[in-house]
C-alpha cells in the first residue's frame, strides 16, 4: 500500500489528495494543514467573505465528513518542520513523524511584509492571505473609517474596492509609476484607475512609503514628503513562495520549488504543486499564482505520483472582481510588444497582447465573449488578425 503524504492544506493540497484518492482507492493518504480550519477556497476571502456575504462554512472545499468517508487522514493546525529524505519521513513542529513512499509539497505562499523598521508589524496593519487575516481585519470595515492600501496589484485593488463599497475613505499608494505595472499593460491600468477613481478611491502612483507611525491612529509618511492619518492599513505588495522546507532538505529552489514537467523535484520521491512551485512553461521556468494552476497542477502531480508520468502543460487563466467589473485573463503577456484594444458592449473592454503576430494573452473587463474566444485561440496556438480584433463590428466568433 502506497503511503502518500501531502504537506500543505490549501487548494493544491486538497486537489491532490482528492485526485489521488480517486485514482488509487487503496493508497494511504495524509493531508497536513498548517491552519486549524478545514481546507478552504481563498478567492472569496477578499470579496464575499470580507463583505460578510459568505459564511465560513461555505468557504470549505468539503465538509469534515468527506475526509473520513474518503479515508484521508486530515491533520489540522500543524506545520511541517523537516524532511528526512534518507528515512523518507516528514517531521512536524510537535515532533510527530509521518513515513512516506511519495511526498507532495503544496506549501503555497505568504504575503510579502513591510519591514518592522517601517512599521510593518504595528497594530492596525493587516496582510491579506488566509482566513485568520480576514477575521482580524473585518471589524475595521465600518463606514466612515479611513484606510490606506499599500500596493496597486490585484489584491490591493480588490481590497480597495471592498472598502469603498463599505463606505470607507480609501487611499491607495503604488510605488511604481502605475498600478498593475508588473502584470498588465498601460491600457488595463488605465481602465482600473478610472474605475476606482470614479468610485471615490484616491489612487496615488509613483509614491513610496517611508514609514508608518502609531499613536491613537496611524500616520503614513510618503516618499514625496506628504503624510496622511488613517485608521488602519492593508498591505498588498505581493507574495513569496513557501519553499523553506524544500530548500532546507537540499532540493533546488529558485523563487519557488523547482519541478520538472511532471511536477517532480530533484528527489524522485518528492513532488510539488501550486503557488510554491517554479515550473516549465514554453521555453521558461515560471511561477503561476492562480487557483486554476494550483488545481490543475496538483491533479497532474497526483496522477504522476501514482506512476502515470504525464506532462503538465499549463493553460494560464486568472480573474479578479472589483466593484461591478469582472476581469478575466487568459494566457501570459510576458514578452508582448503590442496591445490591441477592443471595445465591447455596455462599457466592457478587452486588451489583446501580441508578440509580433502571435497572440499571447487577453485581459477582458466585463467582456466574457472576448475572454472565451481569446482563451480558445491561445490554447489552440492560433493568432487572429489584429485588425479584426480591434474592429468592434467584426464577429469575434469568426476568429475561431
N, C-alpha and C positions, 0 to 999 in steps of 0.2 A: 504493500500500500504506500503510495507516494505521500510524503509529508510536504505540503506547501505552506509556507509562512509568508504573510504579507505585512510589511511594516508601513503603516500609514492608512488611516481610515477615511480618506476623502473620497471624491468622486472616482478617481482612478482605482483606489484600493477596493472600493465596493464593486466596481465594474469587473475588476479582475477576479475577485472572489466568486461573484455570481456566474461569470462565464466559465471559470474553471470547474465549478460545481456542475454546470450543465453539460460540460464535455466529459467529465470524469466523476461519475456518481460515487466511486469508491475511495477517492482521494481524501486525505485528512487535511482540512483547510483551517488555518488560524489567521484571523484578521486582527491586527493590533492597532488600536486607535489611541492617539495621544489625548484627545478630548474626551470628556465624560459622556457626551451625548452620543446617540446612535448616529451612524453615518448620514450626512445630510447634504442637500444641494446648496451651493454657495451663491449663485447669481441673484436669488431673491433677497439676500441679506441687505444689500444696499438699495433695494427698491421696495417691494411689497412688505417685507418683514419690518424694515425700518419705519415704514409708514403705518405699521400696525394693521395691515390689510391681510396678513397671513399668520396663522397660528404656528407656534413652534412645531407641533406635531406634523403640520403639513410640509415642513421642510425635510422631514426624514425620508430617506430613499425607500426604506421598507420599515414596517413595524418590528418590534423586538422579536415577536414570534417567528418571523421569517427565518432568522438565523438558526434558531433551534430546529425548525422544520427542515431546513436545508443541511443541517449537520455542519454548520460553520461556527467554529469557536470564536466568539467575539470578546476581545479583551479591551475594556474601555478605561480611559484615564491613566494610561501607562505609556511611557516613552522608551524607545529603543536606545540603548547605551553603546553597544559594541557588537560587531560581527566577528565571531571567531571562525575564520574561514577554514582553518585546519580541522577543527572539530565539527564544522558545519552546525554552529549554534548561534542563535540571536539572543543576546543578553539585554534585559531591561534595566532601568534605573534602580528598581527594587530587587535586583539580582535574580528575578525569575529568568529561566533559560528555556528556549524552545529549539529543539533539534529540527533541522530541515533537510529535505532532499533538494528542494528548489526554494530559493528565497527571492521575493519580489520587493523592491523598494519603491513605494508610492508616497514618498515623504512630502511632496508638494513644495510650497514656497511660503515665505514670510514677508511681511511688509518691510520695506527699507525704512529705517528710522532716522530721525534727526538726531545729531549728537547731543548728549546731555549738556555739553557746554553751550549749546544754542538754545536749550530749554526743551529738548525733545521728550524729557521724562516728567515735565511739570504736570500737576493735576489740571485736568481740563484739556489736555492734549490727547487726541484719540487717533488710533490707527484702525483701518477697516479691513479685516481679513476673515475673522471667524465669528461664530455665534456669540461668544463671550464679548468680543469687541463691540458688537452692535447692542447687546444688552446693556453694557456700561454706558454707551453713548446715547441711547434712546431718550432718557429723561431730559436731556439737554434740548430736545426739539420742541420748544414751546414758542408760540407766536410772539414776535417782538424781540426775541433774543438775537444777538449778533454772533455770527460765526465766520471764521476765517478758514478757507480751504486752501491748503498749500499743495500745488501740483495741478497742472491742466491736462492730465491724461484722462482716460475714460473713467477711472474710479473717482477722481476728483470732480469731474463734470457730473457724474451720476449723483454723487453726494450733494453737490451744489444744487442740482435740480430738485432733489427731495427736500432740501432745506428751504428753497424758495417756495415750493408748493406748500410748505408748512408755515408760510408767512414769517419766516425768519429774514433778517437782514444779512445778505450773503456777499462776502468779498472773496474772490479767487485770485491768487497770485501765481504766476508761472515765470520761472527764471529764464526760460528760453524766449526767443523773440515772438513766438506764437504758441497758442495752445495746440496740443496734439502734434507738435513738430516731429517727435520721434516716430510716430506711427502713421501719419496721414499727410496728404498733400495740402497746400495752402487753401485750395478750394473747399476741402472738408472742414478745415479750421475756420474759414470764413463763415460757413453755414452755421456751425455750432456757436461761434462767437455771437453772431447776430441773434440766434435763438435765445441764448442766455441773457444777453443784454436787453432784449425786448421783454423778458420776464423779470427784470429787475436785478439781475446778478451783476455786481461790479467786477469786471474782469480787468486785471492789470497784468500785462505781459512785459517780459524783459526786466522783471524786478525780482531780485533775490531776497531771501530772508536773512537778516543779520543775527537776530536773536529774539527770543520770547522772554518776557519778564512777568512774574506773577505777583499780584497784590490781591485785592478783592476781585479784580478782573485780570485779564491777560493783556499786556501791551506788546504788540508786534512791531519791531523796528526793521525797516526795509533798507535795501542797498542804495536806494535813491535818497536816503535821508529822512523820509517820511515815517510816521508811526501811526498805529491805529489801535484803539482799545476794543476788545471783543470779549464775549462771554466764554467761548470755547473755540478750539481749533481742531480741524480734521486734516490729517496728513495723508496725502496720496501721491507719493513720489516714486512709485514702482515697487517691485517685489524682487526678492533674492531666493534662488533655489535652496532648498534644504538638502545639501549634499555632504554635510559634515560626516554623517555616519559612513557613507561610501568612501569619502576621502581618507578618514581615519583607518579604514580597512585596506587601504592601498589600492583602491580602484581609481582609474583615471577620471578626473573631473576637470571641466573647463567651462565655468559658468553654468554648471549642471552636470549630472552624472552622464558620462559619455556611453552611449549604447550603439550597437550596430543595427542593421536593417531589420533584425528580428526582435530588438529590444533587449538584447543580452549585453552585459558588461564584459570586461576582460576575464571575469571568472565565469566559467561555463555553467555554474550553478546559481548565479546571481543575475537578476534581471531588474529592470526599472521602467516606470511608465509615468506619464503625467508631467506636471509643471517642473518637476525636479530634473528632468532629463534633457540632454542635448543629443539630438537625433539627426540622421541623414535626411536631407530634403534637396532633391535635384543635385546640384554639384556642391552643396554646402552642408555644414553642420549648424543646426538652429535649435532654439528652444521655443516651443509653442505654448503660450499661456492661454489656454481655452478649455472649456468644459468638453467640447466636441473632441478635441485631441486626447484629453485625459481618458474619455470613454473608449474611443476607437483604438488608441494605442494599448490601453490596458487589456481590451478583449483580444487583440492580436498577440500580446505577450502571454496571456493565459493559454492560448492555443499552442504557442511555441514552447512554453514551459512543459507542455504535455506531449511534445515531440513533433509538432506539425512543420516547423521551420518555413513559415510563410512570410514573405517580405511585408513589412508595414509601410505603405505609401500614404502619407498624409494628404488629405484634401482640406486645407485650412478654411474654416469659416468661423465668424465671430458675430456677436451682436451687442448692442447697448441701447437701453431705453432712457431717454431724457425728455422730461415734460411729455408732450404728446407726439414725440418723434421716435420712431424705431429705426435705428441704424443697423443694417445688415451688411457684413463684409464677407466677400468670397475671395480666396487667394491671398497671396502675399505680394506687397507692392515693391519689395526690395529691388533696386536697380532700375526703376521706372525713369523715363526721360520725357514723357508727355502724359498729360491728363486731358481726357475728353469729357466734357460736361454734357449731360443730357437732362433736360427739364422734364419732369413727369407731372401727372395730374395732381391737382389740389396742393400745389406748392412743394411737391416732392422733387427729389433730385438724385441722380446717380452720377458718380465720378468714376470714370473708367481709366485704369492705369495701363499704359503701354510702354514696352521697351522696343523701340523701333516699331515694327508692325505687330509684335507679339503681345497679346493681352495677358497681363499678369494678375490683375485684381480689380474688384469693383467695390466701391463704397456706395450703398444705396440708402438714402434717407427717405422714409415713407414712400418707397418705390419697390414693393415686393416683386413686381414683374421684372424690373430691371435686374434685381438681385438674382432671381431664379434663373433667368436666361444667361446672365453673366456667369453664374456658378456652373451651369451646364456646359458652357463653352470652355471655361477654364479646365474643367475636369476632363473634357474631351480633347484638350490640346488644340483647340481651334481659336482663331482670331478673326473678328469681324472687320469689315471696312470701317475706318474711323469716321468717315463722312456719314455713313448710315447711323452710327451710334449717336452722333451729335444732332441728327435731324429728328425733331420731336414728332414729325408726321410719319416717319418711317415705322413700319411694323416690326417691333423687336423680335417677334416670333419668327419672322422670315430669316433672321440671322442664324437660326438653328438649321 
